Amino acid sequence: MSGNKKKDNDKDNQDKVYRGRQPSQMNPCTDAFDDAPETTRRVFGAPSFGPPGGGGAPSNVGIEARNTTQNHIRSTAAVKPSVMNPSSSAKFRWNLNDVPPLPEFHQLERSAVFIPKFEVKAVAGRVSDVLRDRSIEATFDDDKGRAKCTTSDGVDFRVRLYRGRGQYSHGVIVEVQRRFGTSINFHNETRAILAAAEGHSPPTTHTKPSNLPLGPEDGYKPNAGSSLGMVSKMLSFPGHDAHYLALQTLMSLTDAAKMGKATSRSVSIELLNGSNEVGGKLLMMILTPPKDQEESFELRVMAMIVLSNVLEVSGASVPQAIRVQLRPVLKQDLFNAEKNLRLASIAAKCVEYLIPNDSQARDVYCEALMKAKKVGDDRHAGLMRQAERCLDACM
């Protein structure tokens, strides 16, 4: 009896030590890994974030090889707010029965946890639930035990599940790998995913302010022309990088929480001016459906965020001609919620600010909003809540 008790204590101690080790020390595998994993991981120079318990930071990794077999990829979903009950019913959930073992030479991120004595299906269910509750868009690859995720802030990351080897074969490893983008809130997202995977209550979903405290605006007269002139020069350069930086700048200039109401309103009114070159290019990005290129699609998402900021501070000032052009585009984005949850959520936010001054809103958007709400209820809590607000305003 004493021998069995000693073995159990040794295994418990191993599990505790595993969580606190450095990435170079965490390699719970002893055999060769025959199924070759993705190995292309280029380091970016963006800031990194700490592990779920505070302390270190996961390394930044590059864009992975895009050779996933599409037949094995499913859209994300989970339906119940509780992540503590992996057996709760759900229309869409990450139903994994098994995952590949940890590759022998794979250096785990510091944002990784080892979960002993739990089945893969239970852990995958917890992860899919927390992704839904925190409005994180994801697609699941069952063959590789991987979820490709994008936060509402546009941070691209992966959640990987592995089976431990050797002395760690009695558990599952969950790893979060950030691939592209930065956000002050991503640290909380990582902590929530890993905590939910372990069966703990994740942190609350409130976001941290991504701006500095603003001073008083009394007597301040912003000059929107000079700011938009700089953006216009960036948009005149060819190439994705210049346009990406231009839209990032516009996202900040039109955000009242970052720049103040006076600046954001001045810039927004100028963009709505029919003779403004930047406003015309922005509208073309929104109205012209992008091709399949990922870069073009991301630029349109950013343009939609700028539009939602503009509508928030100047909804009543939107010319009728622009409203008419936006109706079919926003409606289509809502109908296509299953294909892109993040874009549908932004479209619903735009609709919310257009409804009060649009007598035809009920007839134009109601059906699309109902479909978007249903998709959000299954897969994206933020889209669900946004669609509900729009439907209430339509009634």
Residue pairs with C-beta under 8 A, 6 or more apart in sequence:
11 116
11 167
11 170
14 167
14 168
15 114
15 116
15 171
18 26
18 28
18 114
18 168
19 113
19 114
22 56
22 110
23 59
23 107
23 108
23 109
23 110
23 112
24 107
26 108
26 112
27 102
27 104
27 105
27 106
27 107
27 108
28 102
28 114
28 164
28 165
28 166
28 167
28 168
28 173
29 101
29 102
29 103
29 104
29 164
29 165
29 166
29 168
30 104
30 165
30 166
31 101
31 104
31 165
31 166
32 104
33 100
33 101
33 102
33 103
33 104
33 106
35 100
37 100
37 103
37 106
37 144
38 64
38 65
40 62
40 63
40 64
40 65
41 61
41 62
41 64
42 61
42 62
42 63
43 59
43 60
43 61
43 62
44 60
44 61
44 62
44 180
45 60
46 60
46 181
46 182
47 182
48 57
48 58
48 59
48 60
48 178
49 57
49 58
49 111
49 178
49 186
49 187
49 190
50 56
50 57
50 110
50 187
51 57
51 58
51 110
51 111
51 190
51 191
51 194
52 111
52 113
52 190
52 191
52 194
52 195
53 191
55 110
56 110
57 110
57 111
58 109
58 110
58 111
58 112
58 176
58 177
58 178
58 190
59 109
59 110
60 178
61 177
61 178
61 179
62 179
63 179
63 180
64 158
64 179
68 141
68 144
69 143
72 141
72 142
72 143
73 139
73 140
73 141
74 92
74 139
74 140
74 142
75 92
75 138
75 139
75 140
75 338
75 379
76 92
76 94
76 128
76 131
76 132
76 136
76 137
76 138
76 139
76 140
76 147
76 149
76 341
76 379
77 90
77 91
77 92
77 93
77 128
77 132
77 378
77 379
78 90
78 92
78 93
78 94
78 125
78 128
78 129
78 130
78 131
78 132
78 133
78 378
78 379
79 88
79 89
79 90
79 91
79 92
79 93
79 132
79 377
79 378
80 88
80 89
80 90
80 129
81 129
81 133
81 381
82 88
82 129
83 126
83 129
83 130
83 133
83 196
83 201
83 202
84 126
84 199
84 201
86 121
86 122
86 123
86 125
86 126
86 129
87 122
87 125
88 129
90 125
90 128
90 129
90 378
91 378
92 128
92 378
92 379
93 124
93 125
93 128
93 129
94 124
94 125
94 127
94 128
94 140
94 147
95 121
95 124
95 125
95 142
96 120
96 121
96 124
96 142
96 145
96 161
97 120
97 121
98 120
98 163
99 120
99 145
99 161
99 162
99 163
99 172
100 144
100 145
100 162
100 163
101 162
101 163
101 164
101 165
102 108
102 162
102 163
102 164
102 165
102 173
106 162
108 173
108 175
109 175
109 176
109 177
111 175
111 176
111 177
111 178
111 190
111 194
112 173
112 174
112 175
112 176
112 194
113 173
113 174
113 194
113 197
113 198
114 164
114 168
114 171
114 172
114 173
115 123
115 171
115 172
115 173
115 174
115 197
115 198
115 199
116 170
116 171
117 170
117 171
118 171
118 172
118 199
119 172
120 145
120 161
120 163
120 172
123 161
123 172
123 174
123 197
124 145
124 161
126 196
126 197
126 199
127 147
127 159
127 161
127 174
127 193
127 196
127 197
128 138
128 140
128 147
129 196
130 192
130 193
130 196
130 197
130 202
131 138
131 147
131 149
131 159
131 193
132 378
132 379
132 380
132 381
133 202
133 205
133 381
134 151
134 189
134 192
134 202
134 205
134 381
135 152
135 205
135 341
135 345
135 380
135 381
135 382
135 383
136 149
136 150
136 151
136 152
136 189
137 149
137 150
137 340
137 341
137 342
137 379
137 380
138 147
138 148
138 149
138 150
138 159
139 147
139 148
140 146
140 147
141 147
141 148
144 160
145 160
145 161
145 162
146 158
146 159
146 160
146 161
147 158
147 159
147 160
148 156
148 158
149 156
149 157
149 158
149 159
150 156
150 157
150 342
151 157
151 181
151 183
151 185
151 186
151 189
152 342
152 345
152 382
153 181
153 183
153 185
153 186
154 181
154 183
154 298
154 301
154 302
155 178
155 180
155 181
155 182
155 183
155 186
155 189
156 178
156 179
156 180
156 181
157 176
157 177
157 178
157 179
157 186
158 176
158 177
158 179
159 174
159 175
159 176
159 177
159 193
160 174
160 175
160 176
160 177
161 172
161 173
161 174
161 175
162 172
162 173
162 175
163 169
163 172
163 173
164 170
164 171
164 172
164 173
174 193
174 194
174 197
176 190
176 193
176 194
178 186
178 190
183 210
184 208
184 210
185 207
185 208
185 210
188 203
188 207
188 208
191 202
191 203
192 202
192 203
192 205
193 202
195 201
195 202
195 203
196 202
209 257
210 258
211 255
211 257
211 258
211 259
214 259
214 260
217 260
217 261
217 262
220 260
220 262
221 262
222 262
222 263
222 266
222 267
223 266
224 263
224 266
224 267
224 269
224 270
225 270
227 249
227 253
227 267
228 253
228 267
228 270
228 271
228 276
228 278
230 249
231 246
231 249
231 250
231 253
231 278
232 277
232 278
234 242
234 243
234 245
234 246
234 249
235 242
235 243
235 246
235 278
235 281
237 243
240 295
240 299
243 299
244 298
244 299
244 302
247 299
247 302
247 303
247 306
248 302
250 267
250 278
250 282
250 306
251 302
251 305
251 306
251 309
252 258
252 259
253 259
253 263
253 264
253 267
254 264
254 267
254 268
254 271
254 306
254 309
254 310
254 313
255 264
255 309
256 264
256 265
256 309
256 312
256 313
258 264
259 267
261 313
264 309
264 313
265 313
265 314
268 309
268 310
268 313
268 314
269 314
269 317
270 276
270 279
271 278
271 279
271 282
271 306
271 310
272 279
272 310
272 314
272 317
272 318
272 319
272 322
273 279
274 280
274 319
282 303
282 306
282 307
283 322
283 325
285 299
285 300
285 303
286 300
286 303
286 304
286 307
286 326
286 329
287 325
287 326
287 329
290 296
290 297
290 299
290 300
300 343
301 342
301 343
301 346
304 333
304 343
304 346
304 347
304 350
305 346
307 326
307 350
308 346
308 349
308 350
308 353
311 318
311 350
311 353
311 354
312 353
315 353
315 354
315 356
315 357
316 356
316 357
318 354
318 357
323 354
323 358
326 350
326 354
327 360
327 364
327 365
330 347
330 350
330 351
330 354
330 365
331 364
331 365
331 368
332 368
333 340
333 343
333 344
333 346
333 347
334 344
334 347
334 348
334 351
334 365
334 368
334 369
334 371
334 372
334 387
335 368
335 371
335 372
336 343
336 344
337 344
337 371
337 372
337 375
337 376
337 380
337 383
338 375
341 375
341 376
341 379
341 380
341 383
344 372
344 375
344 376
344 380
344 383
345 376
345 380
345 382
345 383
345 386
348 369
348 372
348 383
348 386
348 387
348 390
349 386
351 361
351 365
351 369
351 390
352 386
352 389
352 390
352 393
354 361
355 361
355 365
355 390
355 393
355 394
356 393
358 364
361 393
361 394
362 394
362 395
365 390
365 394
366 391
366 394
369 387
369 390
369 391
369 394
370 387
370 391
372 383
372 387
373 383
373 384
373 387
373 388
373 391
375 383
376 382
376 383
376 384
376 385
376 386
376 387
377 384
